[in-house]
């Protein structure tokens, strides 16, 4: 684990690692767009229905940014983890019970 020293700033390695991870997570939203036409043909759905894949993915990402990230400022690390665990358990139950 990287230890940060007071008044020393963030190391270049840590900044580079965070930049790469942020870029990969945002790029993940757009990986499906070149495949939408193939998805549309394979599943025999309309263009609007196929485009909903990208729209819903981006809405989910934005919702996470606006609702989950600010919890880090409001709650302690352990309280945030408990909330995340409960939410992920509930979502897993909902998705896998269908």
Secondary structure, 3 states (H helix, E strand, C coil): CCCCCCCCCCCHHHHHHHHHHHHHHHHCCCCCHHHHHHHHHHHCCCHHHHHHHHHHHHHHHHHHHHHCCCHHHHCCHHHHHHHHHHHHHHHHHHHHHC
